[in-house]
Amino acid sequence: MLKATPMHRIDFARIVGRAGEGLFSIWKTTGKGECTVMVDFELSQGEREFKKKAETFVRNHITPHALELDVRNEFPREVVQKAYEEGLMNLHVPKSIAGQGRTLLEETLVGEALGYGCAGCATTIMCNNLALAPLLLGANEQQLAKYVKPLVTADEVKLASFCLTERESGSDAASIRTIAKRDGNEWIIDGEKCFITNAPVASIYTVFATVDPSRHQKGIAVFVVPADLPGVKIGHVENKLGQKASVQSEVIFEGVRVPEDALVGREGDGFRLAMMTLDMTRAGIAAIATGLAQRAVDEASRFAYVRKQFGQAIGEFQAIGFTIADMACRAAASRHLTRHAAWLSDRRLPNSAESAYAKWFASDSAMTNAVECAQIMGGYGYMEEYPAAKLIRDAKLLQIYEGTNQIQRLIASSIILKQAANLDTGFALKYNGRNAPKI
Ligand SMILES: Cc1cc2nc3c(=O)[nH]c(=O)nc-3n(C[C@H](O)[C@H](O)[C@H](O)COP(=O)(O)OP(=O)(O)OC[C@H]3O[C@@H](n4cnc5c(N)ncnc54)[C@H](O)[C@@H]3O)c2cc1C
C-alpha cells in the first residue's frame, strides 16, 4: 500500500494514461487531507453477484445446448429471449430511459461467462451493446427515448445491428460508399453492408454512411434506421466456419428515407463515434475470448486428469501438464488485460492501446488454447461430439471481427510510437556518441 497526498491525484491520471502501465487502483480519502492508493483486484459484491447470475444462466440455458445449436446452425431465439429477461442484454442503456446503466467491467463479466458457454451465443447476445453504443455516445435525449427505450421496455427481445462493413470497406472503415443525401427534412440512404451480425432478426440498424465521399472520414455520419422501412432488404445470409449460433447477412438500403432525427450527432461525427464504439466494445470481445480460453483450459485439464495411457493419467506427463499450465496462464493474463481495459474505459481514461492489447491477446490466446485443447484430447479433440472442435472454429472469428488483430497492433503501435517522442529512457545521451545513428 502506498501513501499519497491529494496532489498526487494529478500524477495518477498521468501514470495510468501511459499505454499498458496502469494498475487496478482505488483511491481512499483518509479524512486528514491524505489519500491512500491501493492496488485492488477484487470485484465488488454487486459485480460478484452479477457475474454469478451470468454464469448460472450460461450453465442452465447455454452449455447443455451449445453443441446442438452449433449443428443446427440456427438463430438461438429462446436463449436470447431468456438472456433479455435475465437482464444480460443492453447493459449500458442508462437508468434515465429504463436501462440498467451497467459498467463496461460488468459487461466483461457477462462476456466471459457467455464465451465460456458458447461464443456464438455470446456474439448474438452482446451485439446490442455494439449496435447501441453509437447512440449512447452521440444521441440526444429525444433520440434515446424514441430509438433506444423500446429495446429495454419491450416484452419480447428486440435486436439491433451495427452496420459499418461493406464489401470494399473492411479494416479501412473510412472508405465506406453507402451514401446519405439530404432531401428537405429527410435523409435518403443508398448502399450495401455485409457480414452484419443479427441483421436478419434485428428491428433497428445503426448505419454508417458518407454524406460526402471526398471528405473521407470527416464526411461520415451515423443514422438509426428501423428495419421495416421501405427499401431496407436482407441480402445474402453468410455461411460460416464457426459461431453458428450467430447469424450474419448483407443489408441493402435502396432509397431508404429516414427523418432528420435519425442522424446521430452531426454530419461528420460518424467515424469518431464508430472508433469510440470500437474502443469500448473491444473489451467485450476480449471477454468472450477469455471465456473461451478458460473453457479450453478446463476441458483439457479435466480430460488430462481422467484419460489414462501407459498406466497413468496423461496430465502426469510433463509435456501435457506444462501445456495446460501455459494455457491457464494465457487465460489469466487475458482476464487481467480485459478487465483493466474496461476499468480504464469506465473511468473515461485513455484506453485505446489497452483495449487493443486485450482484444488481440485474449483472442490469440483463445485460438491457441482451443488448438492445444484438441491436441491434449487426441483423436477425441477432432470429433464434433467433443467441445474442442467447436472451440477452434469459434475462436477464429474473435481474431477477425471488430477490428482484426493486425489492426489492433496498428492501433497500439501508433500510440506507443507517438509516446516515444517524449520518452526518456536515460540512454538518450548515447545517441550523441561517435557510432550513433543519424537522428
Ligand atoms: C462473422 C462476422 C461478423 C461480423 N459482424 C459485423 C457487424 O456486426 N458489423 C460490421 O460492421 N461488421 C461486422 N463484421 C466485419 C468485420 O469487422 C470485418 O470482417 C473486419 O473488420 C475485417 O474486414 P475485412 O473482412 O474486409 O478484411 P480486410 O480489411 O480486407 O483485411 C484482410 C486482411 O488484411 C489485413 N489488413 C488490412 N489492413 C491492414 C493494415 N493496414 N495493416 C496490416 N494488415 C491489414 C487484415 O488484418 C486481414 O488480415 C463481421 C465479420 C464477420 C466475419
The ligand as a MOL file (V3000), in Angstrom:
LIG
                    3D

  0  0  0     0  0            999 V3000
M  V30 BEGIN CTAB
M  V30 COUNTS 53 58 0 0 0
M  V30 BEGIN ATOM
M  V30 1 C -18.8750 -13.3420 -38.5140 0
M  V30 2 C -18.6030 -11.8820 -38.6880 0
M  V30 3 C -19.4030 -10.9540 -38.0320 0
M  V30 4 C -19.2340 -9.5840 -38.2820 0
M  V30 5 N -20.1080 -8.6750 -37.7110 0
M  V30 6 C -20.0530 -7.3670 -38.1180 0
M  V30 7 C -21.0590 -6.4370 -37.7050 0
M  V30 8 O -21.9820 -6.7500 -36.9380 0
M  V30 9 N -20.9820 -5.1580 -38.1860 0
M  V30 10 C -19.9840 -4.7590 -39.0200 0
M  V30 11 O -19.9840 -3.6030 -39.4400 0
M  V30 12 N -19.0010 -5.6200 -39.4200 0
M  V30 13 C -19.0270 -6.9050 -38.9920 0
M  V30 14 N -18.0560 -7.8010 -39.3950 0
M  V30 15 C -16.9850 -7.3210 -40.2710 0
M  V30 16 C -15.6030 -7.3680 -39.6340 0
M  V30 17 O -15.4660 -6.3730 -38.6530 0
M  V30 18 C -14.5690 -7.2760 -40.7750 0
M  V30 19 O -14.6140 -8.5210 -41.4490 0
M  V30 20 C -13.1750 -6.9820 -40.2920 0
M  V30 21 O -13.0970 -5.6850 -39.7620 0
M  V30 22 C -12.1320 -7.1300 -41.4110 0
M  V30 23 O -12.5450 -6.5250 -42.5860 0
M  V30 24 P -12.4590 -7.3590 -43.9630 0
M  V30 25 O -13.1520 -8.6520 -43.7240 0
M  V30 26 O -12.9580 -6.5180 -45.0730 0
M  V30 27 O -10.9230 -7.6590 -44.1740 0
M  V30 28 P -9.8200 -6.6760 -44.8190 0
M  V30 29 O -9.9070 -5.3310 -44.2000 0
M  V30 30 O -9.9030 -6.7630 -46.2920 0
M  V30 31 O -8.4890 -7.3620 -44.3220 0
M  V30 32 C -7.9280 -8.5190 -44.9450 0
M  V30 33 C -6.6130 -8.8270 -44.2510 0
M  V30 34 O -5.7010 -7.7190 -44.4250 0
M  V30 35 C -5.2640 -7.2600 -43.1650 0
M  V30 36 N -5.0900 -5.7990 -43.1830 0
M  V30 37 C -5.9360 -4.8690 -43.6670 0
M  V30 38 N -5.4340 -3.6440 -43.4920 0
M  V30 39 C -4.2370 -3.8060 -42.8660 0
M  V30 40 C -3.2210 -2.9090 -42.3980 0
M  V30 41 N -3.3570 -1.5900 -42.5140 0
M  V30 42 N -2.1190 -3.4240 -41.8180 0
M  V30 43 C -1.9910 -4.7690 -41.6720 0
M  V30 44 N -2.8980 -5.6650 -42.0920 0
M  V30 45 C -4.0160 -5.1800 -42.6770 0
M  V30 46 C -6.3660 -7.6760 -42.1790 0
M  V30 47 O -5.8890 -7.7280 -40.8670 0
M  V30 48 C -6.7680 -9.0180 -42.7520 0
M  V30 49 O -5.8740 -9.9900 -42.2970 0
M  V30 50 C -18.1880 -9.1520 -39.1330 0
M  V30 51 C -17.3390 -10.0850 -39.7360 0
M  V30 52 C -17.5420 -11.4420 -39.5400 0
M  V30 53 C -16.6350 -12.4140 -40.2360 0
M  V30 END ATOM
M  V30 BEGIN BOND
M  V30 1 1 1 2
M  V30 2 1 2 3
M  V30 3 2 2 52
M  V30 4 2 3 4
M  V30 5 1 4 5
M  V30 6 1 4 50
M  V30 7 2 5 6
M  V30 8 1 6 7
M  V30 9 1 6 13
M  V30 10 2 7 8
M  V30 11 1 7 9
M  V30 12 1 9 10
M  V30 13 2 10 11
M  V30 14 1 10 12
M  V30 15 2 12 13
M  V30 16 1 13 14
M  V30 17 1 14 15
M  V30 18 1 14 50
M  V30 19 1 15 16
M  V30 20 1 16 17
M  V30 21 1 16 18
M  V30 22 1 18 19
M  V30 23 1 18 20
M  V30 24 1 20 21
M  V30 25 1 20 22
M  V30 26 1 22 23
M  V30 27 1 23 24
M  V30 28 2 24 25
M  V30 29 1 24 26
M  V30 30 1 24 27
M  V30 31 1 27 28
M  V30 32 2 28 29
M  V30 33 1 28 30
M  V30 34 1 28 31
M  V30 35 1 31 32
M  V30 36 1 32 33
M  V30 37 1 33 34
M  V30 38 1 33 48
M  V30 39 1 34 35
M  V30 40 1 35 36
M  V30 41 1 35 46
M  V30 42 1 36 37
M  V30 43 1 36 45
M  V30 44 2 37 38
M  V30 45 1 38 39
M  V30 46 1 39 40
M  V30 47 2 39 45
M  V30 48 1 40 41
M  V30 49 2 40 42
M  V30 50 1 42 43
M  V30 51 2 43 44
M  V30 52 1 44 45
M  V30 53 1 46 47
M  V30 54 1 46 48
M  V30 55 1 48 49
M  V30 56 2 50 51
M  V30 57 1 51 52
M  V30 58 1 52 53
M  V30 END BOND
M  V30 END CTAB
M  END
